[in-house]
């Protein structure tokens, strides 16, 4: 752990890489970044939180702001493929319901009446891909808040990768 006058930098260190959480005294959240030490070229870096559905029942992206499907609705549905389920009423639930265009994002996450967990990217400068690139954000049914950073085939995550998490 490193600290300054108004922040702490908590790091989880391994020979493969370091995950950092930087927490400021006057900020109701934290900055998160990863330093790749020995993973070689990686094309995706994910931060995933499985959160209490009682406290975080609503998902939010720039396209959607609505309750997430319950575990029961998925357990009672028929698995069609991958993580796609068909309910008895003929509706489909899929983890892709909450994907969106990376370059159009403002923030995404899950929340409830008194608590929220958000990913807010300080910029899109480090996003790869064009205006059609999409990734998952909030995963239906298992109350996940997910952040994914992808690279193109000719680039890699070699150094620090920033993201901002408010929770």
N, C-alpha and C positions, 0 to 999 in steps of 0.2 A: 504494500500500500504506500502510495505517495500522498502528500498533502501540502496544500498551500494555505494562505491566509483565509480563503473563503471556499475551498473545495477539498475533496478527497478523491483519489484515483484508486479504486479497488481493482486489482487485477488477479485473474485466475491464470496462473502461469504453467505452461508445460513445455517440453522440448519441441513440440509441433507448432505452438503458437500461444499468444496471450490474448485473453478476452478482458477488456477494460470497461469499467463502469465509472464514469466521472460524475460526481454528485456535488452540486453547489449549494451553499447555505441558503441562498435566496431563490432557488429554483425548485418548483414542485415536480421534479422529474430527474432524469439523468441522461447523460450522453453515453453512448456505447460505441466501442470500436474494437477491431480485431487486428492484431499484428501477426502475420503469417511468418513463422520462422523456418519451418521445414516441411510444409505440406506440398511444396512444389507449386505448379500452376493449378489453381482451383477455379472452376467456372461458376460456382454458386456458393454463397455464404448465407445461412439461414439463422435467424433468431426466432425461436418458437416458445410461446408460453401457453400452457394449458391452465386455464383459470376456472375458478369456481362458477358454475352456471347460475347459481343463486345470486351472485353479486354482479355478474357480467352477462346478462341475458340478451343484450342488444348488440348487433354488429353495425359498424359504420365505415363506409368508404365514400368517395365522392359520388358514387352512383346509387348507393343504397344506404338506408338508415332504418333498420327494422329488426324485430326480434329474430334471433337465430332459431332454427329448427331444434326441437328437443331431442334428447337421446332416444326417448321412447318412439318418436315418429320415425327415426332411422331404424331402430331395432325391429319395429313392426312392419317395415317396408321390405321389398324384395330387392336384393342386390342385382343390378343389371350388368355392371362392369366397373372396373377400377373402384372408385369411391362414389359411384352413382347408384341411387336407390329410387325405386318406384313405389309410391304409397298406394294403398288400397283405392284411393280416389283418383289414381292415374296421374298424380303430380310427381315430378322428379326433384330429388334433392341431390346435389352434388357439391363437392368441394370447390368446383369451378364457379359456383353461383356468386362468389364474392371476388373473383379475379377482376382486374381492370387494367387499363392502359397506364403503364408506369409513368410516362411523361405528363399525364393529366392529374396525377395525385396531388391532393393537398395534405390530408392525413388520414389514417385509418386505425381502427382498433375496435375494442369491445368496451361496453360500459353498462352501468345500472343506475339506480336512483342516487347513489352517493359515491360511486367509485368508477374510475375509468382507467384503461390502459391503452395508450396511443403511441403510434409510430409517426414521428414528424421528421421528414428529411430536410436538413438545412438548405440543400440545393439539389439540383438534378445533374450537376456537372459530372459526377462520377457514374451516372447511369449509362449503361451500354444499350445498343439497339436503337431502332428508329421509333417513329411515332406509333407504330403498330405493336410494339412489344408489350406483352401482358404477363403478369405473375399473380400468384395467389396472395391474399392479404389476410382475410378472416376466413377461417375454415368452418363451414356449417356443421352443426351437430356436436362438435367436441369442444366448443368454446375456446378456440385458439386465436391468439393474436400472433400474426406471422409477418416477418419482414424477410424478404429475399433480395439479395444483391446478385445479379448475374453479370457475366462478362461475355464478350463476343468470342468467337473461336480464335481470334488472333490477339486477344488480350488476356490478362489474367489478374487475379487479385494477388499482388505481390507484397504490398505494403499495408499501411493502415487503411481501414475502410470505415467511414463514419456513418452513424445513424443516431437518431435522437429518440429516446423512449420516455414518455411521460406515464407514470402510473401512480 
